[in-house]
Amino acid sequence: MLSIQEIKNRYGIIGNHPLLIRAIDIAVKVASTDLTVLILGESGTGKEVFPQIIHQFSSRKHGPYIAVNCGAIPEGTIDSELFGHEKGAFTGATESRKGYFEVANGGTIFLDEVGELPLSTQARLLRILETGEYIRVGSSKVQKTNVRVVAATNINFDIAIQKGKFREDLYYRLNTVPIYLPPLRERKDDILLLFKKFAADFAVKYKMPAIQLTPEAEQFFLNYHWPGNIRQLKNITEQISIIEKERNITPEILNNYLNYYSSEHTSAPMKLSDVQYEESVLKSAFFELKKEVDQLKKVVYSLVTIVKPDILNSSSDLNNQLPVLSAQNPVAVAPIHSSVKPTMQTTDVSEKNVIPIEETLSIQDKEKELIKKALIKYKGKRKYAAKELGISERTLYRKINEYNLKDL
C-alpha cells in the first residue's frame, strides 16, 4: 500500500491541510469496498481527482472508468446518455445506443455535479443504486449492470431537498461514505505551495522564468477569499506568467487580475466561512446605505433653513419626510409634504433653527426590509431573490428563518 505522500505525488495533489490528508486516507480505505462515495466541496477544490484514486485502488481498476459531468448534459438527453436508448425511441434515434452505465459495467462511473440531475433521472439512478437495474429509453426490457458509483457536488443538499430539487432517499444512498474537500481559503498554508507549483509548471510550459510573489503579494494571496478555489489560483497564475514581463509580482499587479485589492484589505484577513463572508458583504452594503442617508439628511438640514419655522414644531414632522431606501431605489427622496411651503429668506439663519434628527437606522431592520422586498419582487423564488441580494441561497434561507419571513 502506498503512503499518503506517494499518493499525493502520483495524482499531483499539493497541500498538507489535515482535512485534505483525511480525504485522501478515506478514499484509499473505501476503495477496496463497493460502497457508494459522495465527494463534497466547492467548485474548483479538486474533487475530480478522488474518484480516480478510488478506482485505481479498487478491485475494479482493470475495468472501465467513466467520468460524466451531469451539469453539462441537456435535460432532454441525460437519460439517453446515462441509460442508453433504443432505435426510434425519439426523433434522431436512428440506432440503438449503450448508455454510460452499460459501458461502465464492471468498473466505476463518476457522476460530477450530481445535484444537477432532473428528478426523473434521479429516480432512475436510485433504482440502479438499489438493484443494479435500469431500462433504456424507449424500451421495456430491464437490464442489469455492476457499477461502482462515485458522485460529487457543490450544492447544499439540505436546501435542495427542502425545495424539492433533490430526492432525499437518493441523497442517503449516495452519501454512504462522504468525503469533504475544504475550500482553498481554509487551506492558507497550502496557497503558496500551490502557487509555486503552478508557477514552476508554467515556466517550463512556456519556456520563461517562473514568476515570484513579493512578501506583500504573498500576504495578499493569503488574505484573498479565492471563490474559485484551486482552479482560480491556477488560472490566475497562468495568466500572470504569460502576460506580465515583470517576474516579481506585487499586489498592484495582482489587483489587475483579481479585481479585489484595496488599501483597507492589506491587513484584514478574509473570513473563513461562506456565511461569515457573505454577512460581511451585506453589512458593508448597509453601512453604505447609512452613509447615503446621512448625506441626504444634510440636504434636508439645508432645506430647513429656508422653511418657515412655525411648521417645524417637532422632529417627527421632518422625520416623516426623510428618504425611503429600497433595493430598487436606494437613493429615492420622499417628496416634501404639501403643507410645507418654502419661503425666501435673505437674513442669516442661526444654527438654533436647525432641528436635530435622531438616528433611527437599524442594520437588522434594513437587512430584513431588503430581503422582504426581494422575496416579494420574485414572488418567493429564493434563487432569484438571493441573486438580487448578492448572497447564496443558503444564507438567504437562514436569514428568512431568522427574520420569520417564511410566508413570503
C-alpha positions, 0 to 999 in steps of 0.5 A: 500500500502506498503512503499518503505522500506517494499518493499525493505525488502520483495524482499531483495533489499539493497541500498538507491541510489535515482535512485534505490528508483525511480525504485522501486516507478515506478514499484509499480505505473505501476503495477496496469496498463497493460502497457508494462515495459522495465527494463534497466541496466547492467548485474548483477544490479538486474533487475530480481527482478522488474518484480516480484514486478510488478506482485505481485502488479498487478491485475494479481498476482493470475495468472501465472508468467513466467520468460524466459531468451531469451539469453539462448534459441537456435535460432532454438527453441525460437519460439517453446518455446515462441509460442508453436508448433504443432505435426510434425511441425519439426523433434522431434515434436512428440506432440503438445506443449503450448508455454510460452505465452499460459501458461502465459495467464492471468498473466505476462511473463518476457522476460530477455535479450530481445535484444537477440531475432532473428528478426523473433521472434521479429516480432512475439512478436510485433504482440502479443504486438499489438493484443494479437495474435500469431500462433504456429509453424507449424500451421495456426490457430491464437490464442489469449492470455492476457499477461502482458509483462515485458522485460529487457536488457543490450544492447544499443538499439540505436546501435542495431537498427542502425545495424539492430539487433533490430526492432525499432517499437518493441523497442517503444512498449516495452519501454512504461514505462522504468525503469533504474537500475544504475550500482553498481559503481554509487551506492558507498554508497550502496557497503558496505551495500551490502557487509555486507549483503552478508557477514552476509548471508554467515556466517550463510550459512556456519556456520563461522564468517562473514568476515570484510573489513579493512578501506583500503579494504573498500576504495578499494571496493569503488574505484573498477569499479565492471563490474559485478555489484551486482552479482560480489560483491556477488560472490566475497564475497562468495568466500572470506568467504569460502576460506580465514581463515583470517576474516579481509580482506585487499586489498592484499587479495582482489587483489587475487580475483579481479585481479585489485589492484595496488599501483597507484589505492589506491587513484584514484577513478574509473570513473563513466561512461562506456565511461569515463572508457573505454577512460581511458583504451585506453589512458593508452594503448597509453601512453604505446605505447609512452613509447615503442617508446621512448625506441626504439628511444634510440636504434636508438640514439645508432645506430647513433653513429656508422653511418657515419655522412655525411648521417645524414644531417637532422632529417627527414632522421632518422625520416623516419626510426623510428618504425611503431606501429600497433595493430598487431605489436606494437613493429615492427622496420622499417628496416634501409634504404639501403643507410645507411651503418654502419661503425666501429668506435673505437674513442669516439663519442661526444654527438654533433653527436647525432641528436635530434628527435622531438616528433611527437606522437599524442594520437588522431592520434594513437587512430584513426590509431588503430581503422582504422586498426581494422575496416579494419582487420574485414572488418567493423564488429564493434563487432569484431573490438571493441573486438580487441580494448578492448572497447564496441561497443558503444564507438567504434561507437562514436569514428568512428563518431568522427574520420569520419571513417564511410566508413570503 
